[in-house]
Amino acid sequence: MQDVDLDDIEDVSRSELDSDRLETLENGFDDFDDVLNSSSDPITLEGDEPPYQIIDGRHRIYLARERGYGSVPAQIL
C-alpha cells in the first residue's frame, strides 16, 4: 500500500453512499483510523494516473475527506 493524495482520487458524492455504512464507520466499534489503515481490507484504486477510480473504499474516502485528511493508504491496480 501507498499513501495517495485525496485530490488524486475521483470525487464521491454523499448521495452515492449507503447511510448505514457511513454510520458504522463513524460510530462503530472499530476506530476509523484502524479501518482506514486496514491491510486486510485496503482501499483499492485503479488507473495509471490521477484521478484514480475507486474500486473499493468509497465510504472511507468520503469520510477521510470530510475529516480533513490529505491522503489515505491504498493499493493501486
C-alpha positions, 0 to 999 in steps of 0.5 A: 500500500501507498499513501495517495493524495485525496485530490488524486482520487475521483470525487464521491458524492454523499448521495452515492453512499449507503447511510448505514455504512457511513454510520458504522464507520463513524460510530462503530466499534472499530476506530476509523483510523484502524479501518482506514489503515486496514491491510486486510481490507485496503482501499483499492484504486485503479488507473495509471494516473490521477484521478484514480477510480475507486474500486473499493473504499468509497465510504472511507474516502468520503469520510477521510475527506470530510475529516480533513485528511490529505491522503489515505493508504491504498493499493493501486491496480 
